Amino acid sequence: MWDALRAQLPGDTGVFYSLRLRDGGSERGIDFVVAIPGCGLAVLEVKGGRVERDHDGRFWGILGTRRKALS
């Protein structure tokens, strides 16, 4: 994912990975923060698996042999 982001974004874009933030007594994680000058920030959560669309137009999350309806 890191390589794909760096390859497709302008050279002055900042990409930050695996950030930890404290929320009161809890700690939370952010997979990626993308800082695009003149545009703003994008916060990305990356999950494993893949997404497929069936012939009826429904989306499915696939992880190994498990399928989960997404829509």
Secondary structure, DSSP 8 states (H G I E B T S, - for coil): -HHHHHHHS-TT-EEEEEEEEEETTEEEEEEEEEEETTTEEEEE---SSEEEE-TTS-EEEEETTEEEE--
